[in-house]
């Protein structure tokens, strides 16, 4: 039996650290990962995107400096922990992933970050794709992913 690999886009990952719609789904998924029932995956690109989103929230004074530090520390600690127990795969931003993203940009009209996420999930042959972005969810479904919209 092939292991279940679930790709998390940036909006899905953020739900782990910011309480919003979809947080419970992500919380349960991380719990399953810790139990060894699922392998989580995301792109190296997601890390930069998450840092940018949280930093922007701080600059816009939607979160305090202390909240910024707490979210970044939790994200870093948990990412490290999951990698150590082989329950998280971070897909490198390789030349192959970049090339495979081009058609999603030019034919599906995805934003480059979303195209890179789809290409990364395809490279790892993920079982499922989770996103809080309706358009990305639609594209994921159209290319055959089992995708869940968790907006």
matplotlib code that plots the C-alpha trace (Angstrom):
import matplotlib.pyplot as plt

x = [0.0, 1.3, 1.6, -0.9, 0.9, -1.1, 0.2, -0.6, -0.6, 0.4, -3.2, -3.7, -0.4, -1.3, -4.5, -2.3, -1.0, -3.8, -7.3, -9.7, -12.1, -10.4, -8.2, -9.8, -9.2, -5.6, -5.2, -6.6, -4.3, -1.2, -2.4, -2.6, 0.9, 2.2, 0.5, 2.3, -0.9, -0.1, 2.9, 2.6, 4.2, 4.8, 7.3, 10.3, 8.5, 5.7, 8.1, 9.0, 5.4, 4.3, 7.0, 5.9, 2.2, 2.9, 5.3, 2.8, 0.2, 2.6, 3.5, -0.2, -0.6, -3.0, -0.7, 1.7, 5.5, 5.0, 2.4, 4.7, 7.5, 5.1, 3.8, 7.2, 8.7, 5.8, 6.0, 9.8, 9.7, 6.9, 8.4, 11.7, 10.0, 7.9, 11.0, 13.0, 10.3, 9.9, 6.3, 7.0, 8.5, 9.7, 9.9, 12.9, 12.4, 14.2, 14.6, 12.3, 9.5, 9.9, 9.7, 6.7, 4.9, 5.0, 1.9, -0.1, 0.9, 0.3, -2.6, -4.5, -3.5, -2.3, -0.2, 3.4, 3.3, 0.2, 1.7, 4.8, 2.7, 0.8, 4.0, 5.6, 2.6, 2.7, 6.4, 5.9, 2.8, 0.7, -2.5, -4.4, -4.1, -5.4, -5.9, -7.9, -7.9, -10.9, -9.1, -6.2, -8.6, -10.4, -7.2, -6.1, -9.3, -9.1, -5.7, -6.9, -5.9, -8.2, -8.4, -10.1, -11.1, -10.7, -11.6]
y = [0.0, 3.5, 6.0, 8.8, 12.1, 15.3, 18.5, 21.7, 25.0, 28.1, 29.0, 25.5, 25.7, 29.1, 27.6, 25.5, 28.7, 31.2, 30.2, 30.6, 28.6, 25.3, 25.2, 22.1, 20.2, 21.1, 20.3, 16.8, 16.3, 17.2, 14.9, 12.1, 12.9, 12.7, 9.3, 8.1, 7.8, 10.5, 12.2, 16.0, 17.8, 21.4, 23.3, 25.2, 28.1, 27.8, 28.6, 32.0, 32.7, 32.0, 34.2, 37.0, 36.6, 36.7, 39.6, 41.5, 40.9, 42.4, 45.4, 46.1, 45.9, 43.0, 41.0, 42.1, 41.6, 38.9, 37.1, 37.3, 35.7, 33.0, 32.0, 31.9, 29.9, 27.4, 27.0, 26.5, 24.1, 22.0, 21.9, 20.7, 18.1, 16.6, 16.4, 14.6, 11.9, 11.6, 13.0, 16.0, 16.3, 19.7, 19.7, 21.7, 24.5, 22.7, 23.5, 20.6, 22.0, 25.5, 24.2, 22.0, 25.1, 27.0, 25.5, 26.2, 29.8, 30.3, 27.9, 27.8, 31.4, 30.6, 32.9, 31.7, 30.6, 28.5, 27.0, 26.0, 24.4, 22.3, 21.3, 20.4, 18.2, 16.5, 15.8, 14.0, 12.3, 13.5, 11.7, 14.8, 18.6, 21.0, 24.7, 27.7, 29.1, 28.3, 28.8, 26.6, 24.0, 24.0, 23.6, 20.8, 18.9, 19.5, 17.7, 14.8, 15.5, 14.6, 18.2, 19.8, 23.4, 24.4, 28.1]
z = [0.0, -0.9, 1.9, 1.9, 1.2, 1.7, 0.1, 2.1, 0.3, 2.2, 3.1, 4.6, 6.6, 8.0, 9.4, 11.8, 13.5, 13.0, 14.3, 11.3, 9.1, 8.4, 11.4, 12.9, 9.6, 9.7, 13.4, 12.8, 9.8, 11.8, 14.6, 12.0, 10.9, 14.4, 14.7, 11.5, 9.5, 6.9, 5.4, 5.1, 2.2, 1.1, -1.1, 0.1, -1.6, 1.0, 3.8, 2.3, 1.5, 5.1, 6.5, 4.2, 5.2, 8.9, 8.6, 6.5, 9.3, 11.8, 9.6, 9.2, 13.0, 12.8, 15.1, 17.7, 17.7, 20.3, 18.2, 15.2, 17.2, 18.6, 15.2, 13.5, 16.5, 16.4, 12.7, 12.8, 15.7, 14.3, 10.9, 12.3, 14.6, 11.8, 9.5, 12.2, 12.6, 8.8, 8.7, 6.6, 3.1, 2.0, -1.8, -3.1, -5.6, -8.4, -12.0, -12.8, -10.5, -12.0, -15.6, -14.7, -13.3, -16.6, -18.2, -15.1, -15.3, -19.1, -19.6, -16.3, -15.5, -12.0, -9.9, -9.9, -6.3, -6.9, -10.1, -8.1, -5.5, -8.0, -9.8, -6.4, -5.4, -8.8, -8.5, -5.1, -6.4, -3.5, -2.7, -1.7, -2.1, 0.6, -0.1, 1.1, -2.5, -4.6, -8.0, -6.9, -5.7, -9.0, -10.9, -8.6, -9.3, -13.0, -13.2, -11.2, -7.6, -4.7, -3.5, -0.5, -0.2, 3.4, 3.2]

ax = plt.figure().add_subplot(projection="3d")
ax.plot(x, y, z, "-o")
ax.set_aspect("equal")
plt.show()
